[in-house]
Amino acid sequence: MSRSNRPGLGAVAFFSVAFMLGVYFTFAAVQGDYGLFRRIEISAERDALSRDLAALNADIARMENLTRRLSDTYLDLDLLDQQARTVLGMIRADEIVIR
């Protein structure tokens, strides 16, 4: 009997399993929970949150400045006048209101 050059069933099964594992791990490395796409999403989210944090810190600094300017130790009369006009709707005696 002559032997053919076809690979045996075991070799085909081995290479098929190896190929499928390679495909699976490649897919997981790109699109899995810890893959490249998820890493890009996390980086973009980090950048957006950093911008939000910077905006919030600026708002906090502005509010702290306004609070300090209206405190008992330091009173800004222009700011007090502006707040009285805005909140209480007050005007000076020499002003004319146009509606």
C-alpha positions in Angstrom: 0.0 0.0 0.0 1.1 3.4 -0.8 0.8 6.2 1.6 -0.7 9.6 0.5 0.7 13.0 1.3 -2.4 14.2 3.0 -2.0 15.3 6.6 -3.6 13.2 9.2 -6.8 14.0 11.0 -4.9 14.8 14.2 -2.7 17.4 12.5 -5.8 19.1 10.9 -7.6 19.2 14.2 -4.5 20.6 16.0 -4.0 23.4 13.5 -7.8 24.2 13.4 -7.9 24.5 17.2 -4.7 26.6 17.2 -6.1 28.9 14.5 -9.4 29.3 16.3 -7.6 30.2 19.5 -5.5 32.7 17.7 -8.6 34.3 16.2 -10.3 34.4 19.6 -7.4 36.0 21.4 -6.8 38.5 18.6 -10.5 39.5 18.8 -10.3 39.8 22.6 -7.2 41.9 22.3 -8.9 44.3 20.0 -12.5 44.5 21.1 -12.6 42.8 24.5 -13.2 44.4 27.9 -9.5 45.2 28.2 -8.8 45.6 24.4 -7.5 48.4 22.3 -11.0 50.0 21.6 -11.9 50.0 25.3 -8.6 51.6 26.1 -9.3 54.4 23.5 -12.8 54.9 25.0 -11.3 55.2 28.5 -8.7 57.7 27.3 -11.4 59.9 25.7 -13.6 59.7 28.8 -10.6 60.6 31.0 -9.9 63.7 28.8 -13.6 64.8 29.0 -13.6 64.3 32.8 -10.4 66.3 33.1 -12.0 69.2 31.1 -15.1 69.0 33.4 -12.9 69.1 36.5 -11.0 72.1 35.2 -14.3 73.9 34.5 -15.6 73.0 38.0 -12.4 74.2 39.6 -12.7 77.5 37.8 -16.4 77.8 39.0 -15.3 77.1 42.6 -12.5 79.7 42.4 -15.0 82.3 41.1 -17.5 81.5 43.9 -14.8 81.6 46.5 -13.8 85.0 45.3 -17.4 86.3 45.4 -17.9 84.8 48.8 -14.7 86.4 50.1 -15.7 89.8 48.6 -19.0 89.7 50.5 -17.5 88.5 53.8 -17.4 90.5 57.0 -13.6 91.0 56.8 -13.6 92.3 53.2 -16.7 94.1 51.8 -16.8 95.0 48.1 -19.4 97.8 47.9 -19.8 97.5 44.1 -20.6 93.8 44.5 -23.0 94.5 47.3 -24.7 97.1 45.2 -25.0 94.7 42.3 -26.5 92.0 44.5 -29.0 94.4 46.0 -30.1 95.5 42.5 -30.4 91.9 41.2 -32.0 90.2 44.2 -34.1 92.9 45.7 -34.8 94.9 42.6 -33.6 98.1 44.2 -32.6 101.3 42.3 -31.0 104.5 43.4 -33.0 107.7 43.8 -31.2 109.4 40.8 -31.9 106.6 38.4 -34.7 106.3 35.8 -36.2 102.9 35.0 -37.2 102.3 31.4 -39.5 99.3 30.9 
